Amino acid sequence: MENQKLEEYYSERSSTIFSEMLGEDENYRRLKKAKIAAEKALQSVISQDSWKQYLALDEICNELECARYKAMYLAGASDYEKISKNDLDAADVRHFLFVRG
């Protein structure tokens, strides 16, 4: 697939790609609950303006994380495409994935 098609595929499915994988991850659910509890505790001890600033910062961090996930997804899809086009054997694939760096 060319990069444009990969980006379109990612954009169409980005909301479910990671949530489906993480939804069953017990450690993720535990951390998500801990984050929510910490946010509630923080909100109860800081001013409304500080809370709004925290939410703005959190939104920026979420956007950065989404951009990082998109880059990782596109890099992985690109690597997969290179592997499948070259019809590599198992040894070549191991070298491509683990030695290439």
matplotlib code that plots the C-alpha trace (Angstrom):
import matplotlib.pyplot as plt

x = [0.0, 1.2, 1.5, -1.8, -3.7, -2.0, -3.0, -6.6, -6.8, -5.3, -7.6, -10.7, -9.8, -7.6, -10.3, -10.6, -7.1, -5.6, -8.8, -9.6, -6.2, -6.1, -9.6, -8.7, -5.4, -5.8, -2.8, -4.2, -7.6, -5.9, -3.8, -6.8, -8.7, -5.8, -5.5, -9.2, -8.9, -5.8, -7.6, -10.6, -8.3, -6.4, -9.5, -10.7, -7.6, -6.8, -8.6, -11.0, -8.4, -5.7, -8.0, -8.7, -5.0, -4.5, -7.2, -5.6, -2.2, -3.8, -5.4, -2.1, -0.4, -3.2, -2.7, 1.1, 0.4, -2.0, 0.6, 3.2, 0.9, 0.1, 3.8, 4.4, 1.4, 2.5, 6.1, 4.9, 2.6, 5.4, 7.8, 5.2, 4.7, 8.4, 8.6, 5.7, 6.8, 10.3, 9.1, 11.7, 12.5, 12.2, 15.9, 15.7, 12.6, 14.3, 17.2, 14.9, 12.9, 15.6, 19.0, 18.0, 17.4]
y = [0.0, 3.5, 5.9, 7.7, 4.5, 3.5, 6.8, 6.5, 3.0, 4.2, 7.2, 5.1, 2.6, 4.6, 4.8, 1.0, -0.3, 0.3, 0.4, -3.2, -4.4, -2.4, -3.2, -6.7, -5.7, -5.9, -3.7, -1.0, -1.1, -0.9, 2.1, 3.8, 3.5, 4.8, 7.8, 8.6, 8.4, 10.7, 13.2, 13.3, 13.8, 16.6, 18.3, 18.4, 20.3, 22.8, 25.8, 25.7, 27.6, 25.2, 22.3, 23.8, 24.2, 20.6, 19.5, 21.6, 20.0, 16.5, 17.1, 18.2, 15.0, 12.9, 14.5, 13.8, 10.2, 9.8, 11.2, 8.8, 5.8, 6.8, 7.0, 3.6, 2.1, 3.5, 2.4, -1.1, -1.2, 0.0, -2.6, -5.3, -4.2, -4.3, -7.8, -9.1, -7.5, -9.0, -12.5, -12.9, -16.2, -16.5, -15.7, -12.5, -11.4, -11.9, -9.9, -7.2, -6.9, -7.4, -6.4, -3.5, -1.3]
z = [0.0, -0.6, 2.3, 1.5, 1.6, 4.9, 6.4, 5.2, 6.7, 10.0, 10.1, 9.5, 12.3, 14.7, 17.3, 17.5, 16.7, 20.1, 22.2, 21.1, 22.0, 25.3, 26.3, 27.3, 28.9, 32.7, 33.4, 31.1, 32.9, 36.2, 35.2, 33.6, 36.9, 38.8, 36.5, 36.9, 40.7, 40.7, 38.5, 40.8, 43.8, 42.0, 40.9, 44.5, 45.8, 43.0, 41.6, 38.7, 36.5, 37.4, 36.6, 33.2, 32.5, 33.5, 31.1, 28.3, 29.0, 29.1, 25.7, 24.2, 25.6, 24.1, 20.7, 20.9, 21.9, 19.0, 16.6, 18.0, 17.6, 14.1, 13.2, 14.8, 13.0, 9.6, 10.2, 11.0, 8.0, 5.8, 7.2, 6.6, 3.0, 2.4, 3.8, 1.8, -1.4, -1.2, -0.5, 2.2, 4.0, 7.8, 8.4, 6.3, 8.2, 11.6, 10.4, 9.0, 12.2, 14.9, 13.5, 11.4, 14.4]

ax = plt.figure().add_subplot(projection="3d")
ax.plot(x, y, z, "-o")
ax.set_aspect("equal")
plt.show()
